[in-house]
Amino acid sequence: MKVLVVGANGQIGKHLVSLVQDNDSLEAKAMIRKQEQASFFENLGAETVMADLEGEVETIAKAAEGVDAIVFTAGSGPHTGSDKTLMVDLDGAVKTIEAAKVAGVKRFIMISSFDTRREAIQAAPSSFAPYVVAKHYADDWLRRTNLDYTIIHPGALTNDKGTGEVNAAEEVERGQVPREDVASVIVASLENDSTIGKEFQVVAGTKPVNEAIKSL
Amino acid sequence: MKVLVVGANGQIGKHLVSLVQDNDSLEAKAMIRKQEQASFFENLGAETVMADLEGEVETIAKAAEGVDAIVFTAGSGPHTGSDKTLMVDLDGAVKTIEAAKVAGVKRFIMISSFDTRREAIQAAPSSFAPYVVAKHYADDWLRRTNLDYTIIHPGALTNDKGTGEVNAAEEVERGQVPREDVASVIVASLENDSTIGKEFQVVAGTKPVNEAIKSL
């Protein structure tokens, strides 16, 4: 299965491309914004393709040609303003969803935020709420498609080394989770079609990733 | 017909409440954020109600109790950041739409931006694009409801005195339009149920407002 990783150059993205390349039944196509980002992925033996989430749907659709699944793990990051939250986390996500339709790619995995429900927007601190709004509408857009989607809602991301063990369910207690383990959860979701049409929260836990995902 | 004006204290909002109060078959309920904003509307004989677009849907729904129509003409304004664009222009609009459903108010008039289509997002200068994104998704949300909606797409707003004459159609050439004339267009839309389920662009022109709206 060939997987377009949107946001490949991000922290989860890099773990993900690495895990995908280590997996015999998967191969990655890393979508990147700048040519200088390519070498990291080429060293992993992964294909790369240049496309900008602020560009046209058609450009992203072209990047998605020939893949079997798309993983959206892009994020405008904490150092940009809310303008980029609107352009990347909301509109870039929706354009990627539309590109999946154009390219005829049915399988779509969205890396969302821990809780993107209406109540979570209202409860969020004012500095975080705009991001939750963006993710709320991106998730909503995906749910209304006919794509074979999975929406993953990770807890607070850390750079700790992955443990390979998580706690995943429709609702779990808020907590942290290493980015490396989120990448493992994405791979397990790609390998388990039982996750199609589902969404779940995931934090650090005690169940091996594959078991946790199978039992969702 | 009683009309909840959301964004009453804005520049179009003030013109609108004034025109509504001058109209024998209409009365305004001005939704405001601060008590000190009330006197302007009380002097026009209009009812006021306090509610914040960043608050709960239920608060806005309570403000909408007993009205027959809602006009959304709020905007975060050019002096705030994109965080407010997300919270007010997008999420505040959607919450108002949801509040209309909760309160059982079928008639909904949205003051949008001149062009909120995908192509317009891509074509917009980077400083304006995030605003277009917010309006794009708010308009989209409204179209997917069962409300009796009208979406008005005004050209570049000016503070010129209204002429009472406009050019309105599904697509018109880009141009300016006085805020006072936009307020007249809103009143004419409230008075003409033929605008239900429609959206149109409006700029300064040569047709009397009521005639322009009737012939849409």
Interface residues (C-beta under 8 A of the other chain):
Chain A: G55 E56 V57 G81 S82 D83 T85 L86 M87 L90 D91 R118 I121 Q122 S126 S127 A129 P130 V133 A134 H136 Y137
Chain B: G55 E56 V57 G81 S82 D83 T85 L86 M87 L90 D91 R118 I121 Q122 S126 A129 P130 V133 A134 H136 Y137
